Amino acid sequence: MHIKAKKSLGQHFLTSEKAVADIARATSGAVEDTILEIGPGEGVLTESLLESGARVIAIEKDDRLIAHLKERFAREEKEEHFTLVHGDALEIDFDALGLTPTSYILAANIPYYITGLLIRAFFTREHLPKRAVLLVQKEVAERIVAPHGKESILSIAVKTFGSPRIVRAIPRGMFRPQPSVDSAVLLIEDIADPFTSQESEEHYFEILRRGFSHKRKKLSSNLNCSSDTLTACNIPANARPEDVPPEAWHCLAEKVAVQ
């Protein structure tokens, strides 16, 4: 059964069996794992994830796909290996699903237009997965794994919580319908919560936003801090925000007050 992709939802269904197998392998689900799958579509990846023995909770927004998914995975749902939630991934009730921080693996084929929103929603200390495999626009994946000197708010935000790397590229021809850009499988491992409280997390990201408020300006100007503060964090006096690694941002958050 093939369902026509909905342009309004940014749908592009992955058709390559090899790519699906690579994503499932990167997810590395096991019998004791719970995998939260965002955007199961027609259930191609879902099937591979279930074959690992993991429990899968799938969040699907498209009304048309619900009956198809419930029929396709009726046995797994009856055996409580599969749970289907009809709703928006940005409005998940984590408590109702029994998901606590670092208790689940995130697997998501993310519509390009909500990539940033979804990453921000899941990469907080309240909703942090223990590992994440995201199918995103290739350009976005490359920005996230960018080396020091080419950092962005997005790359620092992800690296603050884990170690991202690109598993493989997914050419546009492997999707139905074909998008206008290539995609990539982004794996984020070694995920951990570096903050001691919600307040410390909020302060850190406020400093990060201020630091990147004017990318062409020096970091000291954006943060209105002294050269001594930068030196204490092993940051050169003339550094710009894209030059600064995650560990130095933690140091800055400890030394710079939010104005």
C-alpha positions, 0 to 999 in steps of 0.5 A, spaced: 500 500 500 502 506 498 499 513 500 500 519 497 505 524 501 502 530 504 506 536 502 503 540 507 506 535 512 513 535 509 512 528 507 517 524 503 517 516 504 524 513 504 524 507 499 531 504 499 531 498 503 538 499 504 537 506 507 532 503 512 537 497 514 542 502 516 538 507 520 535 501 524 542 499 525 544 506 527 538 506 532 541 499 535 535 497 539 535 491 543 529 487 547 530 492 553 529 498 549 524 503 548 524 506 541 520 513 540 519 513 532 517 520 530 513 520 523 513 512 522 509 514 515 507 507 512 511 503 517 517 501 513 522 503 518 518 501 524 518 494 522 525 494 522 525 497 529 520 492 531 525 486 529 530 488 533 526 486 539 525 493 542 518 496 544 516 501 539 512 508 540 510 511 534 507 518 533 504 519 527 500 526 525 497 524 518 490 521 519 490 517 513 496 513 516 493 511 522 488 505 520 494 503 515 499 502 521 494 499 526 492 494 521 500 493 519 502 492 526 496 489 529 499 483 532 505 487 535 500 492 538 496 486 541 503 483 544 504 490 547 511 491 543 508 497 539 504 503 541 501 508 536 500 515 538 496 519 533 498 526 534 503 532 533 511 530 535 511 537 538 506 536 543 508 529 546 505 527 553 512 524 555 509 522 562 503 519 559 507 515 555 512 513 561 518 516 558 523 519 562 530 522 560 535 518 557 530 512 558 528 511 550 532 512 543 529 517 539 528 515 531 525 520 527 524 522 519 523 529 520 520 534 516 525 539 514 521 545 516 520 543 523 527 540 524 530 545 529 523 545 533 524 538 534 531 538 536 530 544 541 524 540 543 527 533 545 534 536 547 532 539 553 534 536 560 526 534 561 526 530 554 533 528 553 533 521 549 539 516 551 541 516 543 538 519 537 538 517 530 535 523 525 534 523 518 535 530 516 536 535 510 544 533 509 546 541 510 543 541 517 547 534 519 553 538 516 552 544 520 551 540 526 557 536 526 561 542 524 568 543 526 570 548 531 571 555 527 564 553 524 560 552 530 552 555 530 547 555 535 544 549 533 551 545 533 553 547 540 546 546 542 546 538 540 554 538 542 552 540 549 548 534 550 552 529 546 556 527 540 553 527 533 556 524 527 553 523 520 552 515 519 551 516 511 548 520 506 541 519 503 540 521 496 534 525 494 532 519 489 531 514 495 525 518 497 517 518 494 516 524 492 523 526 491 525 532 495 529 538 492 535 536 497 539 530 499 538 528 506 543 524 511 542 520 517 545 523 523 547 519 529 547 522 536 551 518 541 553 519 549 548 523 550 548 526 558 545 531 562 550 536 563 546 541 567 544 541 575 538 544 574 533 547 569 535 554 571 542 552 569 540 550 563 536 556 561 542 560 563 547 557 559 542 557 553 541 565 554 548 566 554 549 562 548 544 566 544 547 572 546 554 570 544 551 568 537 547 575 537 551 578 532 556 572 528 561 577 525 562 581 532 567 578 537 564 574 542 567 579 548 562 584 544 556 580 544 557 578 551 559 585 554 565 581 558 572 582 559 578 579 556 580 576 563 573 572 563 575 569 556 582 568 558 579 564 564 575 560 559 581 559 554 578 563 549 582 568 545 581 575 546 579 576 538 574 570 538 568 570 534 562 565 537 563 560 531 570 559 534 568 557 541 567 549 543 561 547 547 566 546 554 568 553 553 560 555 553 559 552 559 565 556 562 562 562 560 555 560 563 559 560 569 562 567 569 557 571 565 551 574 568 545 574 564 543 582 563 
